[in-house]
Amino acid sequence: MKAVVYPAANSYQVTEVKEPVAGPGQVVVKVISTTICATDMKIFTGNFPGVKFPHIPGHEWAGQIVEVGPGVTGLAVGDRVGVEVHVGCGQCRPCIEGMYNLCENYGRIEAGHAHIGFTVPGGMAEYCAVAAKAAHRLPDGLSYDEGAFTDNIGIALHAVERTGLRPGETMAVVGPGAFGLLAVQIARAMGAARVVLVGTRPERLRLGLELGADAVVDISDAIDPAVAVKDAFGGRGADTVVEFAGTESGGALALLVARRGGRVCLAGATGPGRMLKVDLSVIVRGHLDVHGSVANPCWVSKRGLELIERGSVNVKPLITHHLPLGEFPQAWEMTHKRLDGAIRVMLHP
């Protein structure tokens, strides 16, 4: 089969590899829609713990089951599925508590852990074998392209929920990328009274308004970005803040724009190397609740798919281009150079 392979750090090729076979508890999925995100660049450069080369990436994808392995129940050949990528060992304390995104056996395939597209082959290929428990049957009304957001919607939903957002509260979303644009819609669906999207890319901020943000703040020319964002909340700051910028400045800004007693979730910096520099009194005297959020635990993706199905979250505007898998080099360049307004370039094996 054809697949994208990273033979070593900072190198990729589209080449022929052996087709996967479903092992016990696994299904093989024919990949219909798969896409690239910023984390793929971290994997590509060798800056994501647990990745070994050569490697097949791809952690945002959907397709149709073509083979069911021994012991699989509840799924069948022909089922349309979206894949969430964390598969816990099922035995450590976090997994037993449903937090398999925090599995203590991360990277140990022999212990039952798998991080699809990270520590095991992913969906940037014609076929991919995954644990059956990672495959969510797509609602009838969702396309494969929408299903490719199975993991994304879970990540964004979990981060917003980590802030403890309550109906009638306000939220600032820092970072107008795909996850930030999902977070805007999720906050609106959860009953936020006011949602403000913060960033530096005018075209993404405009899209945020179309997708439900009450206001946007372009901080690229702001003398004091924190003041500019607080002003959007009447000068007091936001009740809750979720950060998906993945930058040091974005993380610091998220802490500065929360109201006193507010809650902040930092979710953008998934790879090492980002150092947060902030006056600790901002947190201490601000009486802030500060959370980190990585990936998504048990069944959050399933709930996220239901938000998409009923129209509370619209992912279609985030899909800006379509290309065959063989044109991965073009998709890669478009994604990481943000060419032609690219947000998610959907590849079709």
matplotlib code that plots the C-alpha trace (Angstrom):
import matplotlib.pyplot as plt

x = [0.0, 1.0, 1.9, 3.8, 6.9, 9.3, 12.5, 14.4, 13.9, 13.5, 12.8, 9.7, 8.7, 5.6, 6.4, 5.0, 4.8, 3.3, -0.4, -1.4, -3.3, -5.8, -4.4, -6.5, -8.7, -7.9, -9.6, -8.0, -9.5, -9.3, -8.4, -10.7, -9.8, -6.7, -5.0, -1.9, -1.6, 1.2, 2.0, 3.1, 5.9, 7.0, 7.1, 8.9, 11.7, 12.0, 10.7, 7.9, 8.8, 8.2, 8.4, 10.7, 11.8, 11.0, 7.4, 4.0, 2.3, -1.3, -3.6, -6.5, -8.4, -11.5, -12.3, -14.2, -13.4, -12.2, -11.1, -12.0, -9.5, -10.2, -12.1, -13.6, -17.3, -19.5, -17.8, -18.1, -16.6, -18.2, -18.6, -17.6, -15.4, -13.4, -10.3, -9.2, -5.5, -4.8, -5.1, -4.3, -2.9, -6.1, -4.3, -2.5, -4.4, -5.0, -6.4, -8.7, -9.9, -10.7, -7.7, -5.9, -4.4, -2.2, -1.3, 1.7, 2.9, 3.2, 5.1, 5.2, 3.4, 4.0, 2.0, -0.9, -0.4, -0.6, -0.6, -1.8, 0.4, 2.9, 4.3, 2.5, 1.8, -0.9, -3.5, -1.3, -1.7, -4.2, -4.9, -4.2, -4.7, -5.9, -7.4, -11.1, -11.7, -10.1, -12.6, -15.9, -18.7, -19.6, -23.1, -25.0, -25.1, -21.3, -19.0, -15.5, -14.0, -16.0, -15.1, -11.4, -12.0, -12.8, -9.6, -9.6, -13.0, -12.3, -9.1, -10.9, -13.9, -11.8, -9.7, -12.8, -14.3, -11.1, -11.8, -15.1, -17.0, -20.6, -23.5, -23.5, -19.8, -17.3, -14.4, -11.3, -9.8, -6.1, -5.0, -7.2, -6.0, -8.1, -8.4, -9.1, -11.9, -13.3, -13.1, -15.0, -17.9, -17.8, -17.9, -20.9, -22.6, -22.0, -23.8, -21.0, -22.3, -19.4, -16.6, -13.6, -11.1, -7.5, -4.7, -2.6, -4.0, -6.8, -8.3, -8.6, -10.1, -12.7, -13.6, -13.9, -16.6, -18.4, -18.3, -19.8, -17.2, -18.8, -15.7, -12.0, -8.9, -5.9, -3.0, -0.4, -0.3, -1.5, 0.7, -0.4, -2.1, -3.4, -5.1, -6.6, -8.1, -9.4, -11.0, -13.1, -14.5, -15.3, -11.8, -12.1, -10.9, -12.5, -14.1, -12.3, -9.5, -8.4, -5.1, -4.3, -1.6, 1.2, 3.6, 5.3, 3.7, 0.3, 0.6, 1.7, -1.1, -3.7, -2.7, -2.8, -6.3, -8.2, -10.2, -9.2, -10.5, -10.7, -9.8, -7.2, -6.4, -3.1, -3.5, -1.3, 2.3, 2.2, 6.0, 8.9, 10.9, 8.3, 9.4, 6.7, 7.9, 5.4, 5.4, 4.1, 2.1, -0.2, -1.3, -1.1, -2.6, -5.0, -6.2, -6.2, -7.0, -4.5, -4.8, -2.9, -4.7, -3.3, -5.4, -8.7, -9.8, -12.5, -15.5, -14.9, -14.5, -17.8, -19.5, -17.7, -18.9, -22.5, -21.9, -20.8, -23.8, -26.4, -24.7, -23.4, -19.9, -19.2, -15.8, -16.4, -14.9, -11.7, -11.2, -9.7, -8.1, -8.4, -5.5, -4.7, -2.2, 0.5, 0.5, 1.6, 4.6, 2.3, -0.1, 2.9, 4.1, 0.7, 0.0, 3.2, 3.6, -0.1, -0.3, -3.6, -5.4, -4.7, -6.1, -6.6, -5.5, -7.5, -5.7, -7.5, -5.6]
y = [0.0, 3.6, 5.5, 8.6, 7.6, 9.5, 7.4, 9.6, 13.0, 15.9, 13.6, 12.2, 10.1, 8.7, 5.0, 1.5, -0.4, -3.7, -3.6, -4.1, -7.2, -7.0, -8.6, -9.5, -6.7, -4.7, -3.6, -2.6, 0.6, 1.8, 5.4, 7.8, 11.2, 12.1, 15.4, 17.2, 19.2, 21.2, 18.2, 16.3, 18.9, 18.1, 14.4, 15.1, 17.0, 14.3, 16.7, 14.5, 11.9, 8.3, 8.5, 6.1, 6.2, 5.0, 6.1, 6.4, 9.6, 10.5, 11.1, 13.0, 10.6, 8.5, 5.6, 2.3, -1.0, -3.7, -6.4, -7.3, -9.1, -11.8, -10.8, -7.6, -7.0, -4.1, -3.3, -4.9, -4.8, -1.9, 0.3, 4.0, 5.1, 8.1, 7.3, 8.8, 8.1, 7.3, 3.7, 3.1, -0.1, -0.5, -1.6, 1.4, 3.8, 6.6, 4.1, 2.5, 6.0, 6.5, 8.8, 6.7, 9.8, 9.8, 6.1, 5.3, 2.7, 5.3, 3.9, 0.3, -1.6, -4.9, -3.4, -2.6, 1.1, 2.7, 6.3, 6.1, 8.1, 8.7, 5.5, 3.1, 3.6, 6.2, 7.0, 8.8, 5.6, 3.6, 1.3, 1.4, -1.2, 0.2, -1.0, -1.5, 0.7, 3.6, 3.5, 5.4, 4.6, 7.8, 9.1, 8.6, 12.4, 12.9, 12.6, 11.0, 14.5, 15.5, 12.2, 13.0, 15.5, 12.7, 13.2, 17.0, 17.6, 15.5, 17.4, 20.8, 19.7, 18.3, 21.5, 23.7, 21.4, 21.6, 25.3, 24.4, 26.7, 27.2, 28.6, 32.4, 32.7, 34.3, 32.7, 34.0, 31.6, 32.3, 31.0, 31.1, 27.8, 24.8, 23.9, 27.5, 27.7, 24.5, 25.8, 28.9, 26.8, 24.4, 27.3, 28.7, 25.3, 25.0, 28.3, 30.8, 34.4, 35.9, 34.3, 36.3, 34.9, 36.2, 36.0, 37.6, 36.2, 38.4, 35.8, 33.3, 35.9, 36.7, 33.0, 32.9, 35.6, 33.6, 30.5, 32.2, 34.4, 37.5, 39.5, 39.1, 40.8, 41.1, 41.5, 41.9, 45.7, 46.0, 48.1, 45.8, 42.7, 41.7, 45.1, 44.8, 41.4, 42.5, 45.5, 43.1, 41.8, 45.2, 45.6, 42.8, 39.8, 36.5, 34.1, 31.3, 31.1, 28.3, 28.5, 26.7, 29.0, 26.6, 29.5, 30.9, 34.3, 32.6, 30.7, 33.8, 35.9, 33.3, 33.8, 37.6, 37.9, 35.8, 37.7, 37.4, 34.0, 32.9, 29.5, 28.8, 25.8, 25.6, 23.1, 24.2, 23.3, 19.5, 19.2, 20.0, 23.2, 25.9, 27.8, 29.8, 32.9, 34.7, 36.5, 33.9, 36.6, 36.7, 33.2, 33.5, 36.9, 36.4, 33.3, 31.5, 27.8, 26.8, 23.5, 21.6, 19.5, 16.8, 14.8, 13.5, 10.7, 8.1, 8.9, 12.6, 12.2, 10.4, 13.3, 15.7, 13.9, 14.4, 18.1, 18.0, 15.8, 18.2, 21.3, 22.8, 22.6, 23.1, 21.7, 22.2, 25.7, 24.4, 22.0, 24.3, 22.0, 18.5, 16.5, 12.8, 11.2, 11.2, 15.0, 15.0, 17.2, 19.9, 19.5, 19.6, 22.9, 24.4, 23.5, 24.6, 27.8, 28.6, 29.0, 29.9, 30.2, 26.6, 25.4, 21.7, 20.2, 16.9, 14.1, 11.2, 7.9]
z = [0.0, -0.4, 2.8, 4.0, 5.9, 7.9, 7.4, 9.9, 11.6, 9.1, 6.2, 4.5, 1.5, -0.1, -0.7, -0.8, 2.5, 3.7, 4.4, 8.0, 9.4, 12.2, 15.4, 18.5, 19.5, 16.3, 13.2, 9.8, 8.4, 4.8, 5.3, 3.3, 4.8, 6.7, 7.4, 8.8, 12.0, 13.7, 15.9, 12.8, 12.4, 16.0, 15.1, 11.8, 13.6, 16.3, 18.9, 20.3, 23.0, 22.2, 18.4, 16.7, 13.1, 10.4, 11.2, 9.5, 10.8, 10.8, 13.8, 12.3, 10.1, 9.3, 7.1, 6.6, 8.4, 6.0, 8.5, 12.1, 14.3, 16.9, 20.0, 18.5, 19.2, 18.4, 15.1, 11.7, 8.2, 6.4, 9.5, 8.9, 11.8, 13.1, 15.2, 18.5, 18.9, 22.5, 23.4, 27.1, 28.6, 30.6, 33.7, 35.3, 37.6, 35.0, 32.5, 35.1, 35.9, 32.2, 31.7, 29.2, 27.7, 30.8, 30.6, 32.7, 30.1, 27.4, 24.4, 25.7, 23.0, 24.9, 27.8, 25.6, 25.1, 21.6, 20.5, 16.9, 14.5, 17.3, 18.8, 16.3, 12.6, 11.8, 9.2, 6.6, 4.5, 2.5, 5.5, 9.2, 12.0, 15.2, 18.5, 18.1, 21.2, 19.4, 16.5, 16.9, 14.5, 12.7, 13.0, 9.7, 8.9, 9.1, 6.2, 6.3, 6.2, 9.3, 10.9, 10.5, 13.3, 15.8, 17.8, 17.3, 18.6, 21.7, 22.4, 22.1, 24.1, 26.9, 27.2, 27.4, 30.0, 32.0, 32.6, 34.3, 32.0, 33.2, 31.2, 31.4, 32.0, 29.6, 27.8, 26.0, 23.4, 22.7, 19.3, 16.2, 14.7, 14.1, 17.8, 18.8, 16.2, 17.6, 21.1, 20.2, 18.9, 21.9, 24.4, 22.5, 22.6, 26.3, 27.0, 27.3, 27.6, 25.7, 23.7, 22.5, 20.1, 20.4, 17.8, 15.1, 11.9, 10.6, 8.2, 11.0, 13.4, 10.7, 10.5, 14.2, 14.0, 11.4, 13.6, 16.7, 18.5, 19.9, 19.3, 18.2, 19.4, 16.9, 19.3, 16.5, 16.9, 20.5, 22.8, 25.7, 24.4, 27.9, 28.3, 24.8, 25.6, 29.0, 27.5, 25.4, 28.7, 30.1, 31.6, 34.2, 32.2, 31.3, 33.7, 31.8, 29.3, 27.0, 25.2, 21.9, 20.5, 21.6, 22.1, 25.1, 24.6, 24.1, 27.4, 29.3, 27.8, 28.8, 32.4, 32.2, 30.7, 33.2, 35.8, 39.5, 40.6, 37.0, 35.4, 32.7, 30.6, 28.7, 25.9, 23.0, 23.8, 23.3, 22.6, 24.8, 24.5, 25.3, 28.5, 30.3, 31.9, 34.1, 37.4, 39.9, 41.6, 38.6, 39.5, 43.3, 43.8, 41.0, 42.8, 39.4, 38.8, 36.1, 34.3, 31.6, 29.1, 26.8, 24.3, 25.5, 27.9, 27.5, 25.4, 25.0, 21.3, 21.1, 22.7, 20.4, 17.3, 18.6, 18.8, 15.1, 14.1, 15.5, 14.0, 17.3, 15.8, 12.1, 11.0, 7.3, 7.1, 8.7, 5.7, 3.2, 0.6, -0.8, -2.3, -3.1, -0.7, -3.4, -3.2, 0.4, -0.3, -1.5, 1.4, 3.8, 2.4, 2.3, 5.9, 7.5, 5.4, 5.7, 1.9, 0.3, 3.6, 4.5, 7.9, 7.3, 4.0, 3.6, 1.9, 0.3, 0.0]

ax = plt.figure().add_subplot(projection="3d")
ax.plot(x, y, z, "-o")
ax.set_aspect("equal")
plt.show()
